[in-house]
Amino acid sequence: MSTGPRQGSEGREGALIVRVWLEDRDPSALRIRMTGRLDLDLDDQDTAAAATVEEALAYVRAWLERFAASGGGERRR
């Protein structure tokens, strides 16, 4: 697993931040907030919320598929 972009990489970069917490320390009160940017050169971002691991995984998969399908890896200027 890579920990970051390769030196000299010219490809487009995105980021997805996943924040998780338990409300009132109750395991059944899982809360997940995801904030993503498909292109770090742009200010456009989207957010989503989930209450289950399955919902969060579905969102992460969809986000990764959108990233892979948008722009073919070429950096936009």
Gaussian input, Z-matrix of N, CA and C with variables (Angstrom, degrees):
# hf/3-21g

backbone

0 1
 N
 C     1     B1
 C     2     B2     1     A1
 N     3     B3     2     A2     1     D1
 C     4     B4     3     A3     2     D2
 C     5     B5     4     A4     3     D3
 N     6     B6     5     A5     4     D4
 C     7     B7     6     A6     5     D5
 C     8     B8     7     A7     6     D6
 N     9     B9     8     A8     7     D7
 C    10    B10     9     A9     8     D8
 C    11    B11    10    A10     9     D9
 N    12    B12    11    A11    10    D10
 C    13    B13    12    A12    11    D11
 C    14    B14    13    A13    12    D12
 N    15    B15    14    A14    13    D13
 C    16    B16    15    A15    14    D14
 C    17    B17    16    A16    15    D15
 N    18    B18    17    A17    16    D16
 C    19    B19    18    A18    17    D17
 C    20    B20    19    A19    18    D18
 N    21    B21    20    A20    19    D19
 C    22    B22    21    A21    20    D20
 C    23    B23    22    A22    21    D21
 N    24    B24    23    A23    22    D22
 C    25    B25    24    A24    23    D23
 C    26    B26    25    A25    24    D24
 N    27    B27    26    A26    25    D25
 C    28    B28    27    A27    26    D26
 C    29    B29    28    A28    27    D27
 N    30    B30    29    A29    28    D28
 C    31    B31    30    A30    29    D29
 C    32    B32    31    A31    30    D30
 N    33    B33    32    A32    31    D31
 C    34    B34    33    A33    32    D32
 C    35    B35    34    A34    33    D33
 N    36    B36    35    A35    34    D34
 C    37    B37    36    A36    35    D35
 C    38    B38    37    A37    36    D36
 N    39    B39    38    A38    37    D37
 C    40    B40    39    A39    38    D38
 C    41    B41    40    A40    39    D39
 N    42    B42    41    A41    40    D40
 C    43    B43    42    A42    41    D41
 C    44    B44    43    A43    42    D42
 N    45    B45    44    A44    43    D43
 C    46    B46    45    A45    44    D44
 C    47    B47    46    A46    45    D45
 N    48    B48    47    A47    46    D46
 C    49    B49    48    A48    47    D47
 C    50    B50    49    A49    48    D48
 N    51    B51    50    A50    49    D49
 C    52    B52    51    A51    50    D50
 C    53    B53    52    A52    51    D51
 N    54    B54    53    A53    52    D52
 C    55    B55    54    A54    53    D53
 C    56    B56    55    A55    54    D54
 N    57    B57    56    A56    55    D55
 C    58    B58    57    A57    56    D56
 C    59    B59    58    A58    57    D57
 N    60    B60    59    A59    58    D58
 C    61    B61    60    A60    59    D59
 C    62    B62    61    A61    60    D60
 N    63    B63    62    A62    61    D61
 C    64    B64    63    A63    62    D62
 C    65    B65    64    A64    63    D63
 N    66    B66    65    A65    64    D64
 C    67    B67    66    A66    65    D65
 C    68    B68    67    A67    66    D66
 N    69    B69    68    A68    67    D67
 C    70    B70    69    A69    68    D68
 C    71    B71    70    A70    69    D69
 N    72    B72    71    A71    70    D70
 C    73    B73    72    A72    71    D71
 C    74    B74    73    A73    72    D72
 N    75    B75    74    A74    73    D73
 C    76    B76    75    A75    74    D74
 C    77    B77    76    A76    75    D75
 N    78    B78    77    A77    76    D76
 C    79    B79    78    A78    77    D77
 C    80    B80    79    A79    78    D78
 N    81    B81    80    A80    79    D79
 C    82    B82    81    A81    80    D80
 C    83    B83    82    A82    81    D81
 N    84    B84    83    A83    82    D82
 C    85    B85    84    A84    83    D83
 C    86    B86    85    A85    84    D84
 N    87    B87    86    A86    85    D85
 C    88    B88    87    A87    86    D86
 C    89    B89    88    A88    87    D87
 N    90    B90    89    A89    88    D88
 C    91    B91    90    A90    89    D89
 C    92    B92    91    A91    90    D90
 N    93    B93    92    A92    91    D91
 C    94    B94    93    A93    92    D92
 C    95    B95    94    A94    93    D93
 N    96    B96    95    A95    94    D94
 C    97    B97    96    A96    95    D95
 C    98    B98    97    A97    96    D96
 N    99    B99    98    A98    97    D97
 C   100   B100    99    A99    98    D98
 C   101   B101   100   A100    99    D99
 N   102   B102   101   A101   100   D100
 C   103   B103   102   A102   101   D101
 C   104   B104   103   A103   102   D102
 N   105   B105   104   A104   103   D103
 C   106   B106   105   A105   104   D104
 C   107   B107   106   A106   105   D105
 N   108   B108   107   A107   106   D106
 C   109   B109   108   A108   107   D107
 C   110   B110   109   A109   108   D108
 N   111   B111   110   A110   109   D109
 C   112   B112   111   A111   110   D110
 C   113   B113   112   A112   111   D111
 N   114   B114   113   A113   112   D112
 C   115   B115   114   A114   113   D113
 C   116   B116   115   A115   114   D114
 N   117   B117   116   A116   115   D115
 C   118   B118   117   A117   116   D116
 C   119   B119   118   A118   117   D117
 N   120   B120   119   A119   118   D118
 C   121   B121   120   A120   119   D119
 C   122   B122   121   A121   120   D120
 N   123   B123   122   A122   121   D121
 C   124   B124   123   A123   122   D122
 C   125   B125   124   A124   123   D123
 N   126   B126   125   A125   124   D124
 C   127   B127   126   A126   125   D125
 C   128   B128   127   A127   126   D126
 N   129   B129   128   A128   127   D127
 C   130   B130   129   A129   128   D128
 C   131   B131   130   A130   129   D129
 N   132   B132   131   A131   130   D130
 C   133   B133   132   A132   131   D131
 C   134   B134   133   A133   132   D132
 N   135   B135   134   A134   133   D133
 C   136   B136   135   A135   134   D134
 C   137   B137   136   A136   135   D135
 N   138   B138   137   A137   136   D136
 C   139   B139   138   A138   137   D137
 C   140   B140   139   A139   138   D138
 N   141   B141   140   A140   139   D139
 C   142   B142   141   A141   140   D140
 C   143   B143   142   A142   141   D141
 N   144   B144   143   A143   142   D142
 C   145   B145   144   A144   143   D143
 C   146   B146   145   A145   144   D144
 N   147   B147   146   A146   145   D145
 C   148   B148   147   A147   146   D146
 C   149   B149   148   A148   147   D147
 N   150   B150   149   A149   148   D148
 C   151   B151   150   A150   149   D149
 C   152   B152   151   A151   150   D150
 N   153   B153   152   A152   151   D151
 C   154   B154   153   A153   152   D152
 C   155   B155   154   A154   153   D153
 N   156   B156   155   A155   154   D154
 C   157   B157   156   A156   155   D155
 C   158   B158   157   A157   156   D156
 N   159   B159   158   A158   157   D157
 C   160   B160   159   A159   158   D158
 C   161   B161   160   A160   159   D159
 N   162   B162   161   A161   160   D160
 C   163   B163   162   A162   161   D161
 C   164   B164   163   A163   162   D162
 N   165   B165   164   A164   163   D163
 C   166   B166   165   A165   164   D164
 C   167   B167   166   A166   165   D165
 N   168   B168   167   A167   166   D166
 C   169   B169   168   A168   167   D167
 C   170   B170   169   A169   168   D168
 N   171   B171   170   A170   169   D169
 C   172   B172   171   A171   170   D170
 C   173   B173   172   A172   171   D171
 N   174   B174   173   A173   172   D172
 C   175   B175   174   A174   173   D173
 C   176   B176   175   A175   174   D174
 N   177   B177   176   A176   175   D175
 C   178   B178   177   A177   176   D176
 C   179   B179   178   A178   177   D177
 N   180   B180   179   A179   178   D178
 C   181   B181   180   A180   179   D179
 C   182   B182   181   A181   180   D180
 N   183   B183   182   A182   181   D181
 C   184   B184   183   A183   182   D182
 C   185   B185   184   A184   183   D183
 N   186   B186   185   A185   184   D184
 C   187   B187   186   A186   185   D185
 C   188   B188   187   A187   186   D186
 N   189   B189   188   A188   187   D187
 C   190   B190   189   A189   188   D188
 C   191   B191   190   A190   189   D189
 N   192   B192   191   A191   190   D190
 C   193   B193   192   A192   191   D191
 C   194   B194   193   A193   192   D192
 N   195   B195   194   A194   193   D193
 C   196   B196   195   A195   194   D194
 C   197   B197   196   A196   195   D195
 N   198   B198   197   A197   196   D196
 C   199   B199   198   A198   197   D197
 C   200   B200   199   A199   198   D198
 N   201   B201   200   A200   199   D199
 C   202   B202   201   A201   200   D200
 C   203   B203   202   A202   201   D201
 N   204   B204   203   A203   202   D202
 C   205   B205   204   A204   203   D203
 C   206   B206   205   A205   204   D204
 N   207   B207   206   A206   205   D205
 C   208   B208   207   A207   206   D206
 C   209   B209   208   A208   207   D207
 N   210   B210   209   A209   208   D208
 C   211   B211   210   A210   209   D209
 C   212   B212   211   A211   210   D210
 N   213   B213   212   A212   211   D211
 C   214   B214   213   A213   212   D212
 C   215   B215   214   A214   213   D213
 N   216   B216   215   A215   214   D214
 C   217   B217   216   A216   215   D215
 C   218   B218   217   A217   216   D216
 N   219   B219   218   A218   217   D217
 C   220   B220   219   A219   218   D218
 C   221   B221   220   A220   219   D219
 N   222   B222   221   A221   220   D220
 C   223   B223   222   A222   221   D221
 C   224   B224   223   A223   222   D222
 N   225   B225   224   A224   223   D223
 C   226   B226   225   A225   224   D224
 C   227   B227   226   A226   225   D225
 N   228   B228   227   A227   226   D226
 C   229   B229   228   A228   227   D227
 C   230   B230   229   A229   228   D228

   B1=1.4509
   B2=1.5238
   B3=1.2843
   B4=1.4583
   B5=1.5285
   B6=1.3349
   B7=1.4678
   B8=1.5131
   B9=1.3130
   B10=1.4533
   B11=1.5113
   B12=1.3236
   B13=1.4621
   B14=1.5230
   B15=1.3279
   B16=1.4579
   B17=1.5155
   B18=1.3139
   B19=1.4593
   B20=1.5192
   B21=1.3186
   B22=1.4564
   B23=1.5181
   B24=1.3230
   B25=1.4611
   B26=1.5179
   B27=1.3245
   B28=1.4623
   B29=1.5177
   B30=1.3216
   B31=1.4625
   B32=1.5194
   B33=1.3100
   B34=1.4616
   B35=1.5214
   B36=1.3352
   B37=1.4573
   B38=1.5203
   B39=1.3177
   B40=1.4536
   B41=1.5148
   B42=1.3209
   B43=1.4605
   B44=1.5211
   B45=1.3128
   B46=1.4571
   B47=1.5182
   B48=1.3244
   B49=1.4598
   B50=1.5195
   B51=1.3143
   B52=1.4604
   B53=1.5228
   B54=1.3355
   B55=1.4660
   B56=1.5233
   B57=1.3243
   B58=1.4629
   B59=1.5232
   B60=1.3356
   B61=1.4582
   B62=1.5236
   B63=1.3229
   B64=1.4562
   B65=1.5191
   B66=1.3136
   B67=1.4584
   B68=1.5218
   B69=1.3040
   B70=1.4668
   B71=1.5210
   B72=1.3292
   B73=1.4659
   B74=1.5280
   B75=1.3018
   B76=1.4606
   B77=1.5338
   B78=1.3412
   B79=1.4685
   B80=1.5235
   B81=1.3177
   B82=1.4602
   B83=1.5274
   B84=1.3358
   B85=1.4713
   B86=1.5311
   B87=1.3217
   B88=1.4589
   B89=1.5187
   B90=1.3137
   B91=1.4566
   B92=1.5250
   B93=1.3235
   B94=1.4631
   B95=1.5196
   B96=1.3157
   B97=1.4679
   B98=1.5220
   B99=1.3260
   B100=1.4521
   B101=1.5194
   B102=1.3142
   B103=1.4511
   B104=1.5222
   B105=1.3304
   B106=1.4542
   B107=1.5155
   B108=1.3165
   B109=1.4707
   B110=1.5107
   B111=1.3278
   B112=1.4605
   B113=1.5216
   B114=1.3252
   B115=1.4633
   B116=1.5219
   B117=1.3201
   B118=1.4650
   B119=1.5207
   B120=1.3379
   B121=1.4644
   B122=1.5294
   B123=1.3323
   B124=1.4629
   B125=1.5264
   B126=1.3453
   B127=1.4600
   B128=1.5217
   B129=1.3017
   B130=1.4567
   B131=1.5274
   B132=1.3381
   B133=1.4553
   B134=1.5155
   B135=1.3307
   B136=1.4550
   B137=1.5149
   B138=1.3229
   B139=1.4571
   B140=1.5218
   B141=1.3104
   B142=1.4608
   B143=1.5188
   B144=1.3171
   B145=1.4586
   B146=1.5176
   B147=1.3228
   B148=1.4634
   B149=1.5238
   B150=1.3144
   B151=1.4594
   B152=1.5234
   B153=1.3493
   B154=1.4638
   B155=1.5308
   B156=1.3136
   B157=1.4660
   B158=1.5223
   B159=1.3233
   B160=1.4582
   B161=1.5325
   B162=1.3439
   B163=1.4721
   B164=1.5236
   B165=1.3335
   B166=1.4632
   B167=1.5230
   B168=1.3244
   B169=1.4619
   B170=1.5215
   B171=1.3218
   B172=1.4670
   B173=1.5228
   B174=1.3388
   B175=1.4606
   B176=1.5316
   B177=1.3364
   B178=1.4697
   B179=1.5235
   B180=1.3213
   B181=1.4723
   B182=1.5267
   B183=1.3347
   B184=1.4636
   B185=1.5220
   B186=1.3349
   B187=1.4604
   B188=1.5322
   B189=1.3243
   B190=1.4718
   B191=1.5239
   B192=1.3212
   B193=1.4654
   B194=1.5242
   B195=1.3469
   B196=1.4711
   B197=1.5237
   B198=1.3263
   B199=1.4630
   B200=1.5261
   B201=1.3122
   B202=1.4648
   B203=1.5284
   B204=1.3306
   B205=1.4662
   B206=1.5223
   B207=1.3291
   B208=1.4676
   B209=1.5206
   B210=1.2775
   B211=1.4583
   B212=1.5003
   B213=1.2841
   B214=1.4592
   B215=1.5149
   B216=1.3291
   B217=1.4456
   B218=1.5033
   B219=1.3413
   B220=1.4480
   B221=1.5187
   B222=1.3027
   B223=1.4707
   B224=1.5155
   B225=1.3370
   B226=1.4715
   B227=1.5123
   B228=1.2991
   B229=1.4737
   B230=1.4922
   A1=108.26
   A2=116.36
   A3=122.18
   A4=110.15
   A5=115.63
   A6=119.38
   A7=112.58
   A8=118.18
   A9=120.26
   A10=111.06
   A11=115.41
   A12=119.01
   A13=110.99
   A14=115.03
   A15=119.71
   A16=109.99
   A17=116.56
   A18=121.50
   A19=108.56
   A20=116.27
   A21=120.73
   A22=113.72
   A23=117.57
   A24=120.77
   A25=110.22
   A26=116.78
   A27=121.80
   A28=111.90
   A29=118.16
   A30=120.91
   A31=112.26
   A32=114.78
   A33=121.26
   A34=108.80
   A35=116.04
   A36=120.89
   A37=110.03
   A38=115.90
   A39=122.56
   A40=109.13
   A41=116.19
   A42=120.50
   A43=109.26
   A44=115.05
   A45=121.80
   A46=107.25
   A47=116.11
   A48=121.94
   A49=107.71
   A50=115.88
   A51=121.59
   A52=107.49
   A53=115.54
   A54=121.65
   A55=107.39
   A56=117.41
   A57=121.30
   A58=110.30
   A59=115.14
   A60=120.07
   A61=109.41
   A62=115.10
   A63=122.02
   A64=107.64
   A65=116.60
   A66=119.37
   A67=108.31
   A68=116.31
   A69=123.16
   A70=112.51
   A71=116.72
   A72=123.00
   A73=113.25
   A74=116.46
   A75=123.40
   A76=108.82
   A77=118.70
   A78=120.22
   A79=114.20
   A80=117.74
   A81=119.10
   A82=111.59
   A83=117.15
   A84=121.31
   A85=110.22
   A86=116.12
   A87=121.98
   A88=109.81
   A89=116.65
   A90=122.40
   A91=107.86
   A92=116.13
   A93=122.29
   A94=107.97
   A95=116.06
   A96=121.15
   A97=107.21
   A98=115.99
   A99=121.48
   A100=109.49
   A101=115.55
   A102=121.95
   A103=107.36
   A104=116.06
   A105=119.69
   A106=113.31
   A107=114.11
   A108=122.28
   A109=106.51
   A110=116.18
   A111=120.46
   A112=112.05
   A113=117.46
   A114=121.80
   A115=107.96
   A116=116.93
   A117=120.50
   A118=112.82
   A119=117.71
   A120=120.83
   A121=112.17
   A122=117.10
   A123=121.75
   A124=109.68
   A125=116.51
   A126=121.16
   A127=113.12
   A128=118.31
   A129=122.63
   A130=110.15
   A131=116.13
   A132=119.86
   A133=109.85
   A134=115.38
   A135=119.70
   A136=108.59
   A137=115.74
   A138=121.19
   A139=108.96
   A140=114.48
   A141=120.99
   A142=107.87
   A143=115.30
   A144=121.40
   A145=108.68
   A146=115.34
   A147=120.99
   A148=108.33
   A149=115.10
   A150=120.38
   A151=111.66
   A152=116.66
   A153=120.26
   A154=109.12
   A155=114.59
   A156=120.01
   A157=109.92
   A158=117.37
   A159=121.42
   A160=111.50
   A161=117.26
   A162=120.46
   A163=110.44
   A164=116.69
   A165=120.33
   A166=110.96
   A167=117.11
   A168=120.09
   A169=111.73
   A170=117.36
   A171=120.65
   A172=110.05
   A173=117.31
   A174=120.40
   A175=110.70
   A176=117.19
   A177=120.39
   A178=110.20
   A179=117.18
   A180=120.16
   A181=110.93
   A182=117.26
   A183=120.98
   A184=110.85
   A185=116.98
   A186=120.99
   A187=110.29
   A188=117.26
   A189=120.74
   A190=111.66
   A191=116.77
   A192=119.87
   A193=111.17
   A194=117.55
   A195=120.19
   A196=110.34
   A197=117.07
   A198=120.32
   A199=110.29
   A200=116.82
   A201=121.08
   A202=111.66
   A203=116.96
   A204=120.88
   A205=113.18
   A206=118.09
   A207=119.90
   A208=111.71
   A209=116.31
   A210=120.51
   A211=116.46
   A212=119.60
   A213=120.39
   A214=114.27
   A215=118.24
   A216=121.15
   A217=114.86
   A218=118.96
   A219=120.69
   A220=110.26
   A221=116.90
   A222=121.66
   A223=109.16
   A224=115.57
   A225=120.94
   A226=109.09
   A227=116.88
   A228=121.88
   A229=109.51
   D1=130.90
   D2=178.49
   D3=-79.80
   D4=147.05
   D5=178.55
   D6=-102.39
   D7=0.74
   D8=179.02
   D9=175.31
   D10=-179.60
   D11=-179.13
   D12=-67.07
   D13=150.69
   D14=177.35
   D15=-72.42
   D16=149.21
   D17=174.88
   D18=-58.23
   D19=132.39
   D20=177.80
   D21=78.39
   D22=6.25
   D23=-179.89
   D24=-65.84
   D25=132.12
   D26=179.46
   D27=-106.12
   D28=2.66
   D29=-178.14
   D30=-74.20
   D31=163.62
   D32=176.82
   D33=-70.29
   D34=147.12
   D35=179.76
   D36=-123.21
   D37=140.92
   D38=175.66
   D39=-127.16
   D40=173.08
   D41=178.20
   D42=-147.39
   D43=142.12
   D44=174.54
   D45=-131.99
   D46=118.47
   D47=179.60
   D48=-103.22
   D49=129.91
   D50=178.74
   D51=-116.42
   D52=118.77
   D53=178.98
   D54=-111.85
   D55=130.65
   D56=-179.12
   D57=-128.87
   D58=147.42
   D59=175.66
   D60=-157.88
   D61=163.33
   D62=175.01
   D63=-110.74
   D64=126.19
   D65=176.95
   D66=-77.73
   D67=132.03
   D68=-179.84
   D69=55.34
   D70=28.30
   D71=179.51
   D72=54.83
   D73=27.88
   D74=-179.08
   D75=-98.31
   D76=116.20
   D77=-178.63
   D78=-57.56
   D79=-23.97
   D80=178.94
   D81=-83.65
   D82=-3.25
   D83=-179.16
   D84=-108.38
   D85=45.22
   D86=178.35
   D87=-66.44
   D88=134.23
   D89=176.64
   D90=-128.25
   D91=137.54
   D92=-177.47
   D93=-135.07
   D94=129.73
   D95=176.67
   D96=-125.79
   D97=130.05
   D98=-178.87
   D99=-121.00
   D100=130.53
   D101=177.98
   D102=-124.15
   D103=124.09
   D104=-175.50
   D105=-130.74
   D106=149.07
   D107=171.84
   D108=-128.68
   D109=121.02
   D110=-179.82
   D111=-74.11
   D112=-20.06
   D113=179.25
   D114=-144.91
   D115=115.68
   D116=-176.95
   D117=-68.56
   D118=-15.19
   D119=177.24
   D120=-78.59
   D121=-11.27
   D122=-178.57
   D123=-112.75
   D124=156.74
   D125=178.96
   D126=-86.47
   D127=-0.87
   D128=-175.76
   D129=-74.52
   D130=125.15
   D131=176.47
   D132=-138.85
   D133=160.34
   D134=176.30
   D135=-130.22
   D136=155.24
   D137=178.71
   D138=-130.44
   D139=152.89
   D140=177.36
   D141=-148.14
   D142=157.16
   D143=177.76
   D144=-126.52
   D145=150.34
   D146=177.84
   D147=-144.37
   D148=158.80
   D149=178.60
   D150=-121.75
   D151=-0.99
   D152=177.92
   D153=-134.91
   D154=157.03
   D155=176.67
   D156=-61.04
   D157=-40.57
   D158=-178.38
   D159=-62.27
   D160=-42.39
   D161=177.84
   D162=-62.75
   D163=-42.86
   D164=-179.57
   D165=-64.63
   D166=-43.84
   D167=179.38
   D168=-63.45
   D169=-37.98
   D170=177.71
   D171=-63.47
   D172=-41.54
   D173=179.22
   D174=-66.09
   D175=-44.65
   D176=179.94
   D177=-60.55
   D178=-44.06
   D179=178.33
   D180=-60.37
   D181=-46.95
   D182=-179.72
   D183=-62.53
   D184=-40.23
   D185=179.48
   D186=-63.88
   D187=-45.22
   D188=178.73
   D189=-63.18
   D190=-38.67
   D191=177.71
   D192=-65.86
   D193=-40.09
   D194=176.47
   D195=-63.75
   D196=-41.91
   D197=179.57
   D198=-61.92
   D199=-46.97
   D200=-178.06
   D201=-64.38
   D202=-33.01
   D203=-176.73
   D204=-85.38
   D205=-15.29
   D206=-174.25
   D207=-96.50
   D208=109.30
   D209=172.27
   D210=89.94
   D211=-3.48
   D212=175.89
   D213=58.81
   D214=25.76
   D215=177.08
   D216=82.23
   D217=-1.04
   D218=178.54
   D219=-85.98
   D220=135.38
   D221=179.52
   D222=-72.16
   D223=131.60
   D224=176.13
   D225=-92.28
   D226=146.62
   D227=177.41
   D228=-122.15

